[in-house]
């Protein structure tokens, strides 16, 4: 039996871990720092922090013992993106050097670097990034879900397809690690934009205009920073963007709806730390640093001003973009 370890015990780790545990083919562990969560999972088979009414498979185990990483065959990174690099630096000596590391986190690693680039100087394991339209609640309810697996070594893809064989999770493949990472970050930004649009107008026509503009900006930004245009047509591209921007379970879309309704016109505080809000600032700075005209990315540019200028007239957001 393989030993599969999820670093983290949040929604996505619990959901995918439970799906894999049901197969009863591998040992599945959630590595957590939350003793109450560990106790709940191991004794009552629940994680009430995320799925209070869902009974977890008894084959899913939780632990706080980092030594479990030394015996792991597959390690899923399922903690917030801002914590991934620091965690791996601190605990690299625990990690089995032959284990396949799979990144589930959606966001930047250190500064404006994507996670693979941030860790490549000190983590030398086989590596894969796995992203796509994947609400954890639907995964744990056994809804069919598509994820894009990206790795430089195509033989690793056979490992992950075997891990998910017999589950509702299906995958597609690309070598474009950079593009998949950027797509998973960009979709959060443009989900906020679509949320603002939908908060102001219940218009299918207008929404379609902005969806088209958003996809074009995503495609251009992905290629500017090293990704491949074709990646937009994987699960991680158009699929994840449509899920995040058009469904109210999306936190970034919800932030856009709140902004569009005027809740943050003059009080967008630093306590709002959703992935999309952080990513806007990082991408805007990357454009400036690379001497790229921000006016060529009107959605990104206007959203940056919304989030950073207290006096920005949110009600004019859509008009200003359409006039640009």
C-alpha positions as a printed NumPy array, in Angstrom:
array([[  0.   ,   0.   ,   0.   ],
       [  1.165,   3.526,  -0.765],
       [  1.237,   6.101,   1.978],
       [ -0.439,   9.321,   0.828],
       [ -0.12 ,  12.368,   3.078],
       [ -2.   ,  15.655,   2.819],
       [ -0.196,  18.539,   4.496],
       [ -3.222,  20.296,   5.945],
       [ -6.636,  19.301,   7.219],
       [ -8.78 ,  21.957,   5.574],
       [-11.668,  21.559,   3.165],
       [ -9.795,  20.385,   0.063],
       [ -7.477,  18.016,   1.976],
       [-10.394,  16.476,   3.839],
       [-12.539,  16.124,   0.721],
       [ -9.917,  14.526,  -1.535],
       [ -8.546,  12.481,   1.347],
       [-11.993,  11.073,   2.073],
       [-12.508,  10.153,  -1.588],
       [ -9.191,   8.302,  -1.662],
       [ -9.798,   6.622,   1.696],
       [-13.018,   5.106,   0.376],
       [-10.989,   3.077,  -2.13 ],
       [ -9.233,   1.302,   0.768],
       [ -6.202,   0.85 ,  -1.483],
       [ -3.713,   3.264,   0.104],
       [ -2.978,   4.635,   3.57 ],
       [ -4.373,   8.178,   3.668],
       [ -3.241,  10.705,   6.288],
       [ -4.064,  14.338,   6.994],
       [ -1.07 ,  16.013,   8.66 ],
       [ -2.499,  18.732,  10.889],
       [ -1.474,  21.087,  13.691],
       [ -5.033,  21.19 ,  15.054],
       [ -5.316,  18.606,  17.833],
       [ -9.11 ,  18.945,  18.041],
       [ -9.459,  18.217,  14.33 ],
       [ -7.138,  15.222,  14.615],
       [ -9.173,  13.839,  17.506],
       [-12.48 ,  14.343,  15.657],
       [-11.268,  12.644,  12.496],
       [ -9.711,   9.661,  14.269],
       [-12.461,   8.99 ,  16.821],
       [-15.71 ,  10.389,  15.416],
       [-14.753,  10.422,  11.702],
       [-15.923,  13.992,  11.128],
       [-14.34 ,  17.368,  10.442],
       [-16.954,  19.742,  11.777],
       [-14.901,  22.811,  10.869],
       [-15.687,  22.23 ,   7.193],
       [-18.217,  19.41 ,   6.794],
       [-20.282,  19.26 ,   9.997],
       [-22.875,  16.844,   8.605],
       [-20.556,  14.586,   6.617],
       [-19.347,  11.256,   7.988],
       [-15.789,  10.583,   6.858],
       [-14.469,   7.207,   5.787],
       [-12.873,   5.332,   8.658],
       [ -9.757,   4.702,   6.553],
       [ -8.953,   8.422,   6.641],
       [ -6.497,   9.109,   9.462],
       [ -5.153,  12.352,  10.928],
       [ -1.881,  12.985,  12.737],
       [  0.363,  15.764,  13.998],
       [  3.501,  13.611,  13.687],
       [  5.631,  14.999,  10.857],
       [  7.563,  11.747,  10.708],
       [  4.715,  10.447,   8.545],
       [  6.31 ,  12.469,   5.724],
       [  9.434,  10.308,   5.855],
       [  7.447,   7.272,   4.703],
       [  5.127,   9.059,   2.288],
       [  4.991,   8.043,  -1.367],
       [  2.778,  10.977,  -2.398],
       [  2.563,  14.303,  -0.535],
       [ -0.231,  16.765,  -1.346],
       [  0.355,  20.412,  -0.401],
       [ -3.054,  21.505,   0.872],
       [ -2.31 ,  24.551,   3.012],
       [ -2.715,  28.222,   1.995],
       [ -0.287,  29.247,  -0.732],
       [  1.26 ,  31.934,   1.483],
       [  2.295,  29.217,   3.98 ],
       [  3.66 ,  26.59 ,   1.562],
       [  7.219,  27.856,   1.073],
       [  7.836,  28.517,   4.755],
       [  6.421,  25.142,   5.736],
       [  8.61 ,  23.243,   3.274],
       [ 11.719,  25.178,   4.274],
       [ 11.106,  24.427,   7.934],
       [ 10.26 ,  20.754,   7.44 ],
       [ 12.292,  19.688,   4.395],
       [ 14.304,  17.19 ,   6.453],
       [ 11.126,  15.218,   7.171],
       [ 10.209,  14.765,   3.523],
       [ 10.95 ,  11.472,   1.814],
       [ 13.285,  12.547,  -1.051],
       [ 11.602,  10.111,  -3.457],
       [  8.032,  11.166,  -2.679],
       [  5.95 ,  12.802,  -5.403],
       [  4.991,  16.279,  -4.203],
       [  1.657,  17.513,  -5.571],
       [  0.772,  21.188,  -5.175],
       [ -2.924,  21.901,  -4.605],
       [ -2.401,  25.449,  -3.306],
       [ -3.62 ,  28.254,  -5.573],
       [ -1.584,  31.402,  -5.148],
       [  1.903,  32.893,  -5.153],
       [  4.718,  31.429,  -3.086],
       [  7.457,  33.904,  -2.161],
       [  6.814,  37.461,  -3.301],
       [  5.805,  37.368,  -6.968],
       [  7.131,  33.857,  -7.592],
       [  4.857,  30.902,  -8.218],
       [  5.291,  28.033,  -5.769],
       [  7.349,  25.7  ,  -8.043],
       [  9.876,  28.488,  -8.657],
       [  9.953,  29.389,  -4.96 ],
       [ 10.864,  25.891,  -3.778],
       [ 13.085,  24.552,  -6.562],
       [ 16.29 ,  25.688,  -4.817],
       [ 15.741,  23.444,  -1.788],
       [ 13.144,  20.793,  -2.747],
       [ 14.392,  18.295,  -5.327],
       [ 11.538,  15.78 ,  -5.229],
       [  9.481,  14.743,  -8.232],
       [  6.91 ,  17.545,  -8.537],
       [  3.427,  18.026,  -9.954],
       [  0.878,  20.806,  -9.761],
       [ -2.797,  19.81 ,  -9.707],
       [ -5.47 ,  22.469, -10.232],
       [ -8.972,  22.751, -11.603],
       [-12.634,  23.591, -10.918],
       [-12.95 ,  21.873,  -7.569],
       [-15.307,  23.016,  -4.835],
       [-14.462,  20.803,  -1.865],
       [-18.106,  20.319,  -0.912],
       [-18.885,  18.783,  -4.295],
       [-15.826,  16.53 ,  -4.137],
       [-16.785,  15.142,  -0.746],
       [-20.311,  14.563,  -2.074],
       [-18.776,  12.478,  -4.864],
       [-19.585,  14.852,  -7.721],
       [-17.485,  14.365, -10.856],
       [-14.548,  16.772, -10.791],
       [-11.844,  17.589, -13.355],
       [ -8.285,  18.569, -12.419],
       [ -5.282,  19.421, -14.583],
       [ -2.048,  17.619, -13.712],
       [  1.107,  19.435, -14.81 ],
       [  4.587,  17.928, -14.562],
       [  7.799,  17.824, -16.552],
       [  7.934,  14.033, -16.23 ],
       [  4.996,  12.383, -17.962],
       [  5.643,   9.089, -16.109],
       [  4.498,  10.846, -12.93 ],
       [  1.106,  11.351, -14.522],
       [  0.576,   7.593, -14.444],
       [  1.065,   7.685, -10.681],
       [ -1.627,  10.302, -10.174],
       [ -4.091,   8.631, -12.539],
       [ -3.648,   5.428, -10.551],
       [ -4.173,   7.321,  -7.285],
       [ -7.512,   8.658,  -8.553],
       [ -8.572,   5.537, -10.45 ],
       [-12.053,   4.463,  -9.389],
       [-12.964,   7.885,  -7.952],
       [-15.099,  10.743,  -9.362],
       [-11.907,  12.773,  -9.855],
       [-10.671,  12.789, -13.443],
       [ -7.586,  14.52 , -14.822],
       [ -6.122,  15.981, -17.966],
       [ -2.41 ,  16.527, -18.548],
       [  0.061,  19.186, -19.595],
       [  3.791,  19.848, -19.262],
       [  2.981,  23.531, -18.639],
       [  3.522,  23.838, -14.87 ],
       [  3.964,  27.606, -15.125],
       [  0.73 ,  28.129, -17.061],
       [ -1.312,  25.978, -14.688],
       [  0.032,  27.843, -11.668],
       [ -0.72 ,  31.241, -13.209],
       [ -4.186,  30.172, -14.381],
       [ -5.09 ,  29.111, -10.84 ],
       [ -4.089,  32.558,  -9.562],
       [ -5.586,  34.669, -12.329],
       [ -9.027,  33.081, -12.153],
       [ -9.446,  34.479,  -8.619],
       [ -8.739,  38.003,  -9.845],
       [-11.268,  37.842, -12.648],
       [-13.876,  36.172, -10.447],
       [-13.88 ,  39.383,  -8.39 ],
       [-14.425,  41.378, -11.592],
       [-17.396,  39.244, -12.682],
       [-18.82 ,  39.542,  -9.175],
       [-18.705,  43.347,  -9.4  ],
       [-20.436,  43.232, -12.797],
       [-23.199,  40.914, -11.578],
       [-23.752,  43.03 ,  -8.46 ],
       [-24.512,  46.057, -10.605],
       [-26.344,  44.571, -13.585],
       [-28.389,  41.429, -14.04 ],
       [-27.437,  41.353, -17.705],
       [-26.403,  38.218, -19.581],
       [-25.141,  40.349, -22.46 ],
       [-22.904,  42.499, -20.25 ],
       [-21.644,  39.482, -18.329],
       [-20.634,  37.862, -21.617],
       [-18.648,  40.954, -22.607],
       [-16.686,  40.864, -19.378],
       [-16.171,  37.101, -19.465],
       [-14.671,  37.478, -22.943],
       [-12.439,  40.335, -21.812],
       [-11.382,  38.367, -18.721],
       [-10.429,  35.28 , -20.704],
       [ -8.384,  37.374, -23.117],
       [ -6.518,  39.086, -20.288],
       [ -5.867,  35.755, -18.577],
       [ -4.538,  34.276, -21.807],
       [ -2.218,  37.226, -22.445],
       [ -0.891,  37.353, -18.885],
       [ -0.25 ,  33.612, -18.815],
       [  1.843,  33.778, -21.969],
       [  3.691,  36.956, -20.943],
       [  4.939,  35.252, -17.789],
       [  5.909,  31.946, -19.367],
       [  2.76 ,  29.845, -19.672],
       [  1.298,  28.292, -22.812],
       [ -1.876,  29.592, -24.439],
       [ -3.285,  26.065, -24.84 ],
       [ -3.442,  25.697, -21.053],
       [ -6.507,  27.95 , -21.056],
       [ -8.405,  24.999, -22.556],
       [ -7.498,  22.57 , -19.772],
       [ -9.625,  22.077, -16.669],
       [ -7.378,  24.566, -14.855],
       [ -8.069,  27.32 , -17.388],
       [-11.555,  28.038, -18.663],
       [-13.017,  25.385, -16.359],
       [-11.663,  26.851, -13.131],
       [-12.396,  30.416, -14.239],
       [-16.042,  29.617, -15.015],
       [-16.497,  27.797, -11.699],
       [-14.955,  30.578,  -9.635],
       [-16.519,  33.532, -11.405],
       [-20.079,  32.256, -11.897],
       [-20.875,  30.34 ,  -8.691],
       [-21.809,  31.99 ,  -5.418],
       [-19.869,  29.384,  -3.405],
       [-16.747,  31.172,  -4.677],
       [-15.254,  33.485,  -2.059],
       [-13.614,  35.723,  -4.654],
       [-16.84 ,  36.122,  -6.622],
       [-18.567,  36.929,  -3.325],
       [-15.97 ,  39.609,  -2.611],
       [-16.758,  41.103,  -6.024],
       [-20.482,  41.063,  -5.265],
       [-19.872,  42.882,  -1.97 ],
       [-17.642,  45.479,  -3.63 ],
       [-20.207,  45.983,  -6.381],
       [-22.938,  46.571,  -3.793],
       [-20.824,  49.247,  -2.127],
       [-19.829,  47.479,   1.066],
       [-16.132,  48.263,   0.596],
       [-16.264,  51.67 ,  -1.051],
       [-14.263,  53.335,   1.708],
       [-13.25 ,  50.524,   4.061],
       [-11.346,  47.871,   2.095],
       [ -9.026,  46.907,   4.933],
       [ -5.924,  44.748,   5.007],
       [ -7.993,  42.116,   6.807],
       [ -9.521,  41.155,   3.449],
       [ -6.856,  38.673,   2.36 ],
       [ -8.603,  36.475,  -0.184],
       [ -6.355,  35.032,  -2.878],
       [ -7.704,  37.299,  -5.6  ],
       [ -7.185,  40.492,  -3.62 ],
       [ -3.531,  39.572,  -2.913],
       [ -2.926,  38.473,  -6.502],
       [ -4.149,  41.765,  -8.   ],
       [ -1.459,  43.725,  -6.173],
       [  1.256,  41.215,  -7.116],
       [  0.317,  41.101, -10.804],
       [ -0.05 ,  44.868, -11.094],
       [  3.453,  45.303,  -9.659],
       [  4.808,  42.606, -12.015],
       [  3.424,  44.542, -14.977],
       [  5.016,  47.771, -13.746],
       [  8.355,  46.095, -13.012],
       [  8.405,  44.554, -16.504],
       [  7.498,  47.911, -18.082],
       [  4.239,  46.537, -19.479],
       [  1.471,  49.084, -20.024],
       [ -1.229,  48.372, -17.429],
       [ -3.794,  50.08 , -19.681],
       [ -3.605,  47.007, -21.923],
       [ -5.231,  45.078, -19.085],
       [ -8.187,  47.277, -18.267],
       [ -9.971,  44.797, -15.986],
       [ -6.853,  44.148, -13.912],
       [ -5.953,  47.83 , -13.803],
       [ -9.383,  49.062, -12.74 ],
       [ -9.699,  46.336, -10.108],
       [ -6.336,  47.375,  -8.69 ],
       [ -7.63 ,  50.923,  -8.281],
       [-10.86 ,  49.675,  -6.7  ],
       [ -8.943,  47.709,  -4.088],
       [ -6.333,  50.353,  -3.322],
       [ -8.041,  53.738,  -3.635],
       [-10.532,  54.533,  -0.912],
       [-12.183,  57.253,  -2.979],
       [-12.652,  55.077,  -6.074],
       [-16.282,  55.377,  -7.306],
       [-17.184,  51.689,  -7.586],
       [-20.423,  52.521,  -9.391],
       [-18.286,  53.771, -12.307],
       [-16.163,  50.607, -12.535],
       [-18.003,  49.15 , -15.51 ],
       [-18.372,  52.444, -17.404],
       [-14.665,  53.218, -17.08 ],
       [-13.704,  49.822, -18.5  ],
       [-16.135,  49.992, -21.411],
       [-14.809,  53.444, -22.327],
       [-11.18 ,  52.31 , -22.263]])
